[in-house]
């Protein structure tokens, strides 16, 4: 069982991903904005993070920069999860240190499960 943090400002996304993770036997932790996400990541030290790009206050790329600059969180794989096309922010996310880039509308539940499995294999 892995501890997975989902940082997204859309309650429906938090609920959907959280339920999917729990049904797959993982512990789901959620944060509704970037500041909260950083705080939770430092405290909980999740095995994996899914991070939305477009959020109020602090956008996902800035959150990613902060996570990758902190000793406590720099080695946690972070997947950008957004509805923006990859070419608009995927290159920036990769340069900052994202482990991957997911377009929410294009990910089926089984693909989500496989992404988690593959990401966790790299950590174990």
JOMO-V126499 format. One record per residue. N is the residue number from 0. PHI is phi in degrees with one decimal (* if undefined). BURIAL is # if it has 16 or more other ideal C-beta (glycine too) atoms within 10 Angstrom, else .. Layout:
# JOMO-V126499
n & phi & burial
N & PHI & BURIAL
N & PHI & BURIAL
This chain:
# JOMO-V126499
n & phi & burial
0 & * & .
1 & -109.1 & #
2 & -97.9 & .
3 & -123.9 & #
4 & -100.3 & #
5 & -113.8 & #
6 & -113.0 & #
7 & -159.1 & #
8 & -88.7 & #
9 & -97.3 & .
10 & -55.0 & .
11 & -63.5 & .
12 & -68.0 & #
13 & -59.2 & #
14 & -67.9 & .
15 & -63.2 & #
16 & -65.8 & #
17 & -60.2 & #
18 & -63.6 & .
19 & -62.7 & #
20 & -64.2 & #
21 & -62.6 & .
22 & -68.1 & .
23 & -91.8 & #
24 & 90.5 & .
25 & -102.4 & #
26 & -94.0 & .
27 & -102.2 & #
28 & -119.2 & #
29 & -126.0 & #
30 & -139.2 & #
31 & -93.8 & #
32 & -157.9 & #
33 & -64.1 & #
34 & -61.4 & #
35 & -64.0 & #
36 & -61.1 & #
37 & -62.8 & #
38 & -60.0 & .
39 & -67.1 & #
40 & -59.8 & #
41 & -65.9 & .
42 & -72.5 & .
43 & -90.7 & .
44 & 46.6 & .
45 & -66.5 & #
46 & -79.2 & #
47 & -158.7 & #
48 & -129.7 & #
49 & -109.5 & #
50 & -129.0 & #
51 & -74.5 & #
52 & -88.0 & #
53 & -90.7 & .
54 & -142.0 & #
55 & -68.8 & .
56 & 69.8 & .
57 & -115.9 & #
58 & -76.3 & #
59 & -60.5 & #
60 & -66.5 & #
61 & -69.4 & .
62 & -62.7 & #
63 & -58.4 & #
64 & -58.4 & .
65 & -66.6 & #
66 & -62.3 & #
67 & -77.3 & .
68 & -95.5 & .
69 & -99.4 & .
70 & -54.9 & .
71 & -68.5 & .
72 & -125.1 & #
73 & -64.9 & .
74 & -97.7 & .
75 & -81.2 & #
76 & -64.1 & #
77 & -120.5 & #
78 & -103.9 & #
79 & -74.3 & #
80 & -129.2 & #
81 & -151.5 & #
82 & -104.4 & .
83 & -76.9 & #
84 & -60.7 & .
85 & -57.1 & .
86 & -66.7 & .
87 & -80.5 & .
88 & -141.8 & #
89 & -64.5 & #
90 & -64.9 & .
91 & -61.8 & .
92 & -62.3 & #
93 & -64.8 & .
94 & -63.3 & .
95 & -75.2 & #
96 & 126.1 & .
97 & -64.3 & #
98 & -78.2 & #
99 & -174.3 & #
100 & -136.2 & #
101 & -117.8 & #
102 & -92.6 & .
103 & -49.8 & #
104 & -66.9 & .
105 & -104.5 & .
106 & -102.4 & .
107 & -85.5 & .
108 & -53.2 & .
109 & -66.1 & .
110 & -67.0 & .
111 & -59.8 & #
112 & -60.5 & .
113 & -67.7 & .
114 & -60.2 & #
115 & -63.6 & #
116 & -58.2 & .
117 & -63.5 & .
118 & -64.4 & #
119 & -73.1 & .
120 & -61.9 & .
121 & -67.6 & .
122 & -88.3 & .
123 & -88.4 & .
